[in-house]
Amino acid sequence: MNKVVLFIFYDHKTHKVLSEERLPTDIYYPLQKIFPSGKVKPGEEDNLEKTLLREIKEELNVIPKEYFELKSKMPIIGDNNESILYPFFITKWEGNLPAKVLDKDNILVWETLEEATSSSVKTRGIVVKLIKEFFLT
């Protein structure tokens, strides 16, 4: 099973998270909103932070400055049943986020947590629940 890091950028001023609108031609989740993500490469399995930093640089060209993994008691299995997801919550970063994912051309949009939960991608609801639990503790 693939390991995938999710990067959830959070804007404290608007209380919104960054989502990626998938293109109709995308193999996974066409025309759906997902959290930006990247696959863990061989040799990175024991260092998810390395994957996170590499993927964010490739896809968004910013540098996370404050972030942490949103740990779950149970593994989060992707909707495609092919991936284990490791969400990271990013609250500060250096640089300007682009309008589109750089290596895919998918549009980036800011959403409230409620909007992110309304997606048909069930794992988004699981991740939003982890975010809410973090804010309540």
Rosetta constraint file for C-alpha pairs under 8 A:
AtomPair CA 1 CA 82 HARMONIC 5.39 0.50
AtomPair CA 1 CA 83 HARMONIC 5.30 0.50
AtomPair CA 1 CA 84 HARMONIC 6.81 0.50
AtomPair CA 2 CA 39 HARMONIC 7.07 0.50
AtomPair CA 2 CA 40 HARMONIC 7.38 0.50
AtomPair CA 2 CA 82 HARMONIC 6.21 0.50
AtomPair CA 2 CA 83 HARMONIC 4.51 0.50
AtomPair CA 2 CA 84 HARMONIC 6.20 0.50
AtomPair CA 3 CA 39 HARMONIC 6.01 0.50
AtomPair CA 3 CA 40 HARMONIC 5.45 0.50
AtomPair CA 3 CA 45 HARMONIC 7.74 0.50
AtomPair CA 3 CA 83 HARMONIC 5.56 0.50
AtomPair CA 3 CA 84 HARMONIC 4.95 0.50
AtomPair CA 3 CA 85 HARMONIC 6.15 0.50
AtomPair CA 3 CA 86 HARMONIC 7.48 0.50
AtomPair CA 4 CA 37 HARMONIC 6.60 0.50
AtomPair CA 4 CA 38 HARMONIC 5.51 0.50
AtomPair CA 4 CA 39 HARMONIC 4.41 0.50
AtomPair CA 4 CA 40 HARMONIC 5.63 0.50
AtomPair CA 4 CA 83 HARMONIC 6.45 0.50
AtomPair CA 4 CA 84 HARMONIC 6.11 0.50
AtomPair CA 4 CA 85 HARMONIC 4.95 0.50
AtomPair CA 4 CA 86 HARMONIC 6.09 0.50
AtomPair CA 5 CA 37 HARMONIC 5.49 0.50
AtomPair CA 5 CA 38 HARMONIC 5.49 0.50
AtomPair CA 5 CA 39 HARMONIC 6.41 0.50
AtomPair CA 5 CA 40 HARMONIC 7.03 0.50
AtomPair CA 5 CA 48 HARMONIC 7.19 0.50
AtomPair CA 5 CA 51 HARMONIC 7.23 0.50
AtomPair CA 5 CA 52 HARMONIC 6.31 0.50
AtomPair CA 5 CA 85 HARMONIC 5.81 0.50
AtomPair CA 5 CA 86 HARMONIC 4.66 0.50
AtomPair CA 5 CA 87 HARMONIC 5.68 0.50
AtomPair CA 5 CA 88 HARMONIC 7.06 0.50
AtomPair CA 6 CA 35 HARMONIC 6.19 0.50
AtomPair CA 6 CA 36 HARMONIC 5.87 0.50
AtomPair CA 6 CA 37 HARMONIC 4.29 0.50
AtomPair CA 6 CA 38 HARMONIC 6.73 0.50
AtomPair CA 6 CA 52 HARMONIC 7.89 0.50
AtomPair CA 6 CA 85 HARMONIC 6.75 0.50
AtomPair CA 6 CA 86 HARMONIC 5.94 0.50
AtomPair CA 6 CA 87 HARMONIC 4.42 0.50
AtomPair CA 6 CA 88 HARMONIC 5.88 0.50
AtomPair CA 7 CA 35 HARMONIC 6.50 0.50
AtomPair CA 7 CA 36 HARMONIC 5.65 0.50
AtomPair CA 7 CA 37 HARMONIC 5.85 0.50
AtomPair CA 7 CA 52 HARMONIC 7.29 0.50
AtomPair CA 7 CA 56 HARMONIC 7.66 0.50
AtomPair CA 7 CA 87 HARMONIC 6.10 0.50
AtomPair CA 7 CA 88 HARMONIC 5.10 0.50
AtomPair CA 7 CA 89 HARMONIC 6.30 0.50
AtomPair CA 7 CA 90 HARMONIC 6.90 0.50
AtomPair CA 8 CA 17 HARMONIC 6.30 0.50
AtomPair CA 8 CA 18 HARMONIC 6.24 0.50
AtomPair CA 8 CA 19 HARMONIC 7.80 0.50
AtomPair CA 8 CA 35 HARMONIC 6.22 0.50
AtomPair CA 8 CA 36 HARMONIC 7.14 0.50
AtomPair CA 8 CA 87 HARMONIC 7.06 0.50
AtomPair CA 8 CA 88 HARMONIC 5.99 0.50
AtomPair CA 8 CA 89 HARMONIC 4.92 0.50
AtomPair CA 8 CA 90 HARMONIC 5.85 0.50
AtomPair CA 9 CA 17 HARMONIC 5.47 0.50
AtomPair CA 9 CA 18 HARMONIC 5.35 0.50
AtomPair CA 9 CA 89 HARMONIC 6.15 0.50
AtomPair CA 9 CA 90 HARMONIC 4.69 0.50
AtomPair CA 9 CA 91 HARMONIC 6.13 0.50
AtomPair CA 10 CA 15 HARMONIC 6.76 0.50
AtomPair CA 10 CA 16 HARMONIC 5.80 0.50
AtomPair CA 10 CA 17 HARMONIC 4.62 0.50
AtomPair CA 10 CA 18 HARMONIC 6.72 0.50
AtomPair CA 10 CA 89 HARMONIC 7.10 0.50
AtomPair CA 10 CA 90 HARMONIC 6.01 0.50
AtomPair CA 10 CA 91 HARMONIC 5.21 0.50
AtomPair CA 11 CA 15 HARMONIC 5.39 0.50
AtomPair CA 11 CA 16 HARMONIC 5.43 0.50
AtomPair CA 11 CA 17 HARMONIC 6.43 0.50
AtomPair CA 11 CA 91 HARMONIC 6.73 0.50
AtomPair CA 12 CA 16 HARMONIC 7.37 0.50
AtomPair CA 12 CA 91 HARMONIC 7.42 0.50
AtomPair CA 15 CA 112 HARMONIC 6.54 0.50
AtomPair CA 15 CA 113 HARMONIC 7.95 0.50
AtomPair CA 16 CA 110 HARMONIC 5.73 0.50
AtomPair CA 16 CA 111 HARMONIC 5.04 0.50
AtomPair CA 16 CA 112 HARMONIC 4.50 0.50
AtomPair CA 16 CA 113 HARMONIC 6.51 0.50
AtomPair CA 17 CA 110 HARMONIC 5.44 0.50
AtomPair CA 17 CA 111 HARMONIC 5.37 0.50
AtomPair CA 17 CA 112 HARMONIC 6.27 0.50
AtomPair CA 17 CA 113 HARMONIC 6.81 0.50
AtomPair CA 17 CA 116 HARMONIC 7.91 0.50
AtomPair CA 18 CA 35 HARMONIC 6.85 0.50
AtomPair CA 18 CA 36 HARMONIC 7.86 0.50
AtomPair CA 18 CA 108 HARMONIC 6.70 0.50
AtomPair CA 18 CA 109 HARMONIC 5.74 0.50
AtomPair CA 18 CA 110 HARMONIC 4.58 0.50
AtomPair CA 18 CA 111 HARMONIC 6.36 0.50
AtomPair CA 19 CA 33 HARMONIC 6.11 0.50
AtomPair CA 19 CA 34 HARMONIC 5.58 0.50
AtomPair CA 19 CA 35 HARMONIC 4.80 0.50
AtomPair CA 19 CA 36 HARMONIC 6.38 0.50
AtomPair CA 19 CA 108 HARMONIC 5.65 0.50
AtomPair CA 19 CA 109 HARMONIC 5.28 0.50
AtomPair CA 19 CA 110 HARMONIC 6.07 0.50
AtomPair CA 19 CA 111 HARMONIC 6.89 0.50
AtomPair CA 19 CA 116 HARMONIC 7.83 0.50
AtomPair CA 20 CA 33 HARMONIC 5.41 0.50
AtomPair CA 20 CA 34 HARMONIC 5.32 0.50
AtomPair CA 20 CA 35 HARMONIC 5.83 0.50
AtomPair CA 20 CA 36 HARMONIC 5.79 0.50
AtomPair CA 20 CA 101 HARMONIC 7.52 0.50
AtomPair CA 20 CA 106 HARMONIC 6.23 0.50
AtomPair CA 20 CA 107 HARMONIC 5.82 0.50
AtomPair CA 20 CA 108 HARMONIC 4.62 0.50
AtomPair CA 20 CA 109 HARMONIC 6.31 0.50
AtomPair CA 21 CA 31 HARMONIC 6.54 0.50
AtomPair CA 21 CA 32 HARMONIC 5.88 0.50
AtomPair CA 21 CA 33 HARMONIC 4.52 0.50
AtomPair CA 21 CA 34 HARMONIC 6.67 0.50
AtomPair CA 21 CA 106 HARMONIC 5.68 0.50
AtomPair CA 21 CA 107 HARMONIC 5.32 0.50
AtomPair CA 21 CA 108 HARMONIC 6.25 0.50
AtomPair CA 21 CA 109 HARMONIC 7.31 0.50
AtomPair CA 22 CA 26 HARMONIC 6.40 0.50
AtomPair CA 22 CA 29 HARMONIC 6.64 0.50
AtomPair CA 22 CA 30 HARMONIC 5.37 0.50
AtomPair CA 22 CA 31 HARMONIC 4.92 0.50
AtomPair CA 22 CA 32 HARMONIC 5.40 0.50
AtomPair CA 22 CA 33 HARMONIC 6.07 0.50
AtomPair CA 22 CA 34 HARMONIC 7.42 0.50
AtomPair CA 22 CA 106 HARMONIC 5.61 0.50
AtomPair CA 22 CA 107 HARMONIC 7.44 0.50
AtomPair CA 23 CA 30 HARMONIC 5.57 0.50
AtomPair CA 23 CA 31 HARMONIC 5.36 0.50
AtomPair CA 23 CA 32 HARMONIC 7.90 0.50
AtomPair CA 23 CA 106 HARMONIC 6.21 0.50
AtomPair CA 24 CA 30 HARMONIC 4.68 0.50
AtomPair CA 24 CA 31 HARMONIC 5.13 0.50
AtomPair CA 25 CA 30 HARMONIC 6.32 0.50
AtomPair CA 26 CA 30 HARMONIC 5.01 0.50
AtomPair CA 26 CA 31 HARMONIC 7.94 0.50
AtomPair CA 28 CA 80 HARMONIC 7.73 0.50
AtomPair CA 29 CA 33 HARMONIC 7.74 0.50
AtomPair CA 29 CA 34 HARMONIC 7.86 0.50
AtomPair CA 29 CA 121 HARMONIC 7.74 0.50
AtomPair CA 32 CA 119 HARMONIC 7.35 0.50
AtomPair CA 32 CA 120 HARMONIC 7.65 0.50
AtomPair CA 32 CA 121 HARMONIC 7.51 0.50
AtomPair CA 33 CA 116 HARMONIC 7.88 0.50
AtomPair CA 33 CA 119 HARMONIC 6.80 0.50
AtomPair CA 33 CA 121 HARMONIC 7.80 0.50
AtomPair CA 34 CA 121 HARMONIC 7.29 0.50
AtomPair CA 34 CA 124 HARMONIC 7.07 0.50
AtomPair CA 35 CA 124 HARMONIC 7.51 0.50
AtomPair CA 37 CA 55 HARMONIC 7.47 0.50
AtomPair CA 38 CA 51 HARMONIC 7.48 0.50
AtomPair CA 38 CA 52 HARMONIC 7.48 0.50
AtomPair CA 38 CA 55 HARMONIC 5.66 0.50
AtomPair CA 39 CA 51 HARMONIC 7.48 0.50
AtomPair CA 40 CA 44 HARMONIC 6.02 0.50
AtomPair CA 40 CA 45 HARMONIC 6.42 0.50
AtomPair CA 40 CA 48 HARMONIC 7.16 0.50
AtomPair CA 40 CA 51 HARMONIC 5.71 0.50
AtomPair CA 41 CA 45 HARMONIC 7.15 0.50
AtomPair CA 41 CA 51 HARMONIC 7.35 0.50
AtomPair CA 44 CA 48 HARMONIC 6.35 0.50
AtomPair CA 44 CA 50 HARMONIC 6.72 0.50
AtomPair CA 44 CA 51 HARMONIC 6.44 0.50
AtomPair CA 47 CA 51 HARMONIC 7.01 0.50
AtomPair CA 48 CA 52 HARMONIC 6.17 0.50
AtomPair CA 49 CA 53 HARMONIC 6.21 0.50
AtomPair CA 50 CA 54 HARMONIC 6.15 0.50
AtomPair CA 51 CA 55 HARMONIC 5.91 0.50
AtomPair CA 52 CA 56 HARMONIC 6.06 0.50
AtomPair CA 52 CA 88 HARMONIC 7.98 0.50
AtomPair CA 53 CA 57 HARMONIC 6.19 0.50
AtomPair CA 53 CA 63 HARMONIC 7.15 0.50
AtomPair CA 53 CA 64 HARMONIC 7.22 0.50
AtomPair CA 54 CA 58 HARMONIC 6.25 0.50
AtomPair CA 55 CA 59 HARMONIC 5.92 0.50
AtomPair CA 56 CA 60 HARMONIC 5.30 0.50
AtomPair CA 56 CA 61 HARMONIC 6.28 0.50
AtomPair CA 56 CA 62 HARMONIC 6.51 0.50
AtomPair CA 56 CA 63 HARMONIC 7.19 0.50
AtomPair CA 56 CA 64 HARMONIC 7.95 0.50
AtomPair CA 57 CA 61 HARMONIC 4.21 0.50
AtomPair CA 57 CA 62 HARMONIC 5.64 0.50
AtomPair CA 57 CA 63 HARMONIC 6.63 0.50
AtomPair CA 58 CA 102 HARMONIC 7.11 0.50
AtomPair CA 58 CA 103 HARMONIC 7.06 0.50
AtomPair CA 59 CA 101 HARMONIC 5.33 0.50
AtomPair CA 59 CA 102 HARMONIC 4.91 0.50
AtomPair CA 59 CA 103 HARMONIC 5.65 0.50
AtomPair CA 59 CA 104 HARMONIC 7.87 0.50
AtomPair CA 60 CA 97 HARMONIC 6.10 0.50
AtomPair CA 60 CA 98 HARMONIC 6.23 0.50
AtomPair CA 60 CA 100 HARMONIC 7.94 0.50
AtomPair CA 60 CA 101 HARMONIC 5.92 0.50
AtomPair CA 60 CA 102 HARMONIC 6.01 0.50
AtomPair CA 61 CA 95 HARMONIC 7.49 0.50
AtomPair CA 61 CA 97 HARMONIC 7.25 0.50
AtomPair CA 61 CA 98 HARMONIC 7.80 0.50
AtomPair CA 61 CA 102 HARMONIC 7.86 0.50
AtomPair CA 62 CA 93 HARMONIC 6.58 0.50
AtomPair CA 62 CA 94 HARMONIC 5.72 0.50
AtomPair CA 62 CA 95 HARMONIC 4.98 0.50
AtomPair CA 62 CA 96 HARMONIC 6.56 0.50
AtomPair CA 62 CA 97 HARMONIC 6.53 0.50
AtomPair CA 63 CA 93 HARMONIC 5.40 0.50
AtomPair CA 63 CA 94 HARMONIC 5.04 0.50
AtomPair CA 63 CA 95 HARMONIC 6.72 0.50
AtomPair CA 64 CA 90 HARMONIC 6.63 0.50
AtomPair CA 64 CA 92 HARMONIC 6.12 0.50
AtomPair CA 64 CA 93 HARMONIC 4.14 0.50
AtomPair CA 64 CA 94 HARMONIC 6.31 0.50
AtomPair CA 65 CA 90 HARMONIC 7.86 0.50
AtomPair CA 65 CA 91 HARMONIC 7.83 0.50
AtomPair CA 65 CA 92 HARMONIC 5.24 0.50
AtomPair CA 65 CA 93 HARMONIC 4.79 0.50
AtomPair CA 65 CA 94 HARMONIC 6.68 0.50
AtomPair CA 66 CA 90 HARMONIC 5.94 0.50
AtomPair CA 66 CA 91 HARMONIC 5.60 0.50
AtomPair CA 66 CA 92 HARMONIC 4.87 0.50
AtomPair CA 66 CA 93 HARMONIC 6.75 0.50
AtomPair CA 67 CA 88 HARMONIC 6.62 0.50
AtomPair CA 67 CA 89 HARMONIC 5.42 0.50
AtomPair CA 67 CA 90 HARMONIC 4.26 0.50
AtomPair CA 67 CA 91 HARMONIC 6.01 0.50
AtomPair CA 67 CA 92 HARMONIC 7.17 0.50
AtomPair CA 68 CA 88 HARMONIC 5.47 0.50
AtomPair CA 68 CA 89 HARMONIC 5.52 0.50
AtomPair CA 68 CA 90 HARMONIC 6.81 0.50
AtomPair CA 69 CA 86 HARMONIC 7.15 0.50
AtomPair CA 69 CA 87 HARMONIC 5.88 0.50
AtomPair CA 69 CA 88 HARMONIC 4.22 0.50
AtomPair CA 69 CA 89 HARMONIC 6.19 0.50
AtomPair CA 70 CA 86 HARMONIC 7.42 0.50
AtomPair CA 70 CA 87 HARMONIC 5.52 0.50
AtomPair CA 70 CA 88 HARMONIC 5.59 0.50
AtomPair CA 70 CA 89 HARMONIC 6.51 0.50
AtomPair CA 70 CA 127 HARMONIC 7.99 0.50
AtomPair CA 70 CA 130 HARMONIC 6.49 0.50
AtomPair CA 70 CA 131 HARMONIC 7.26 0.50
AtomPair CA 71 CA 86 HARMONIC 7.58 0.50
AtomPair CA 71 CA 87 HARMONIC 7.54 0.50
AtomPair CA 71 CA 130 HARMONIC 7.77 0.50
AtomPair CA 72 CA 76 HARMONIC 7.36 0.50
AtomPair CA 72 CA 130 HARMONIC 7.30 0.50
AtomPair CA 75 CA 84 HARMONIC 6.54 0.50
AtomPair CA 75 CA 85 HARMONIC 7.35 0.50
AtomPair CA 76 CA 84 HARMONIC 5.62 0.50
AtomPair CA 76 CA 85 HARMONIC 5.29 0.50
AtomPair CA 76 CA 86 HARMONIC 7.32 0.50
AtomPair CA 76 CA 123 HARMONIC 7.29 0.50
AtomPair CA 76 CA 126 HARMONIC 7.89 0.50
AtomPair CA 77 CA 81 HARMONIC 5.98 0.50
AtomPair CA 77 CA 82 HARMONIC 7.46 0.50
AtomPair CA 77 CA 83 HARMONIC 5.75 0.50
AtomPair CA 77 CA 84 HARMONIC 4.67 0.50
AtomPair CA 77 CA 85 HARMONIC 6.06 0.50
AtomPair CA 77 CA 123 HARMONIC 7.61 0.50
AtomPair CA 78 CA 82 HARMONIC 6.47 0.50
AtomPair CA 78 CA 83 HARMONIC 5.12 0.50
AtomPair CA 78 CA 84 HARMONIC 6.02 0.50
AtomPair CA 78 CA 85 HARMONIC 6.30 0.50
AtomPair CA 78 CA 123 HARMONIC 6.37 0.50
AtomPair CA 79 CA 121 HARMONIC 6.70 0.50
AtomPair CA 79 CA 122 HARMONIC 6.66 0.50
AtomPair CA 79 CA 123 HARMONIC 6.53 0.50
AtomPair CA 87 CA 127 HARMONIC 7.12 0.50
AtomPair CA 89 CA 131 HARMONIC 7.92 0.50
AtomPair CA 98 CA 102 HARMONIC 7.59 0.50
AtomPair CA 98 CA 108 HARMONIC 7.63 0.50
AtomPair CA 99 CA 107 HARMONIC 6.05 0.50
AtomPair CA 99 CA 108 HARMONIC 5.53 0.50
AtomPair CA 99 CA 109 HARMONIC 7.86 0.50
AtomPair CA 100 CA 104 HARMONIC 7.81 0.50
AtomPair CA 100 CA 105 HARMONIC 5.37 0.50
AtomPair CA 100 CA 106 HARMONIC 5.26 0.50
AtomPair CA 100 CA 107 HARMONIC 4.29 0.50
AtomPair CA 100 CA 108 HARMONIC 5.20 0.50
AtomPair CA 101 CA 105 HARMONIC 5.18 0.50
AtomPair CA 101 CA 106 HARMONIC 5.25 0.50
AtomPair CA 101 CA 107 HARMONIC 6.42 0.50
AtomPair CA 101 CA 108 HARMONIC 6.71 0.50
AtomPair CA 102 CA 106 HARMONIC 7.96 0.50
AtomPair CA 111 CA 115 HARMONIC 5.74 0.50
AtomPair CA 111 CA 116 HARMONIC 6.14 0.50
AtomPair CA 112 CA 116 HARMONIC 6.30 0.50
AtomPair CA 113 CA 117 HARMONIC 6.23 0.50
AtomPair CA 113 CA 128 HARMONIC 6.38 0.50
AtomPair CA 114 CA 118 HARMONIC 6.45 0.50
AtomPair CA 115 CA 119 HARMONIC 7.31 0.50
AtomPair CA 116 CA 124 HARMONIC 6.56 0.50
AtomPair CA 116 CA 125 HARMONIC 7.26 0.50
AtomPair CA 116 CA 128 HARMONIC 7.38 0.50
AtomPair CA 117 CA 124 HARMONIC 5.96 0.50
AtomPair CA 117 CA 125 HARMONIC 4.70 0.50
AtomPair CA 117 CA 128 HARMONIC 6.62 0.50
AtomPair CA 118 CA 125 HARMONIC 7.71 0.50
AtomPair CA 119 CA 124 HARMONIC 7.07 0.50
AtomPair CA 119 CA 125 HARMONIC 7.78 0.50
AtomPair CA 121 CA 125 HARMONIC 7.66 0.50
AtomPair CA 122 CA 126 HARMONIC 6.88 0.50
AtomPair CA 123 CA 127 HARMONIC 6.25 0.50
AtomPair CA 124 CA 128 HARMONIC 6.07 0.50
AtomPair CA 125 CA 129 HARMONIC 6.15 0.50
AtomPair CA 126 CA 130 HARMONIC 6.50 0.50
AtomPair CA 127 CA 131 HARMONIC 6.33 0.50
AtomPair CA 128 CA 132 HARMONIC 6.20 0.50
AtomPair CA 129 CA 133 HARMONIC 6.13 0.50
AtomPair CA 130 CA 134 HARMONIC 6.23 0.50
AtomPair CA 131 CA 135 HARMONIC 6.46 0.50
AtomPair CA 132 CA 136 HARMONIC 6.22 0.50
AtomPair CA 133 CA 137 HARMONIC 6.28 0.50
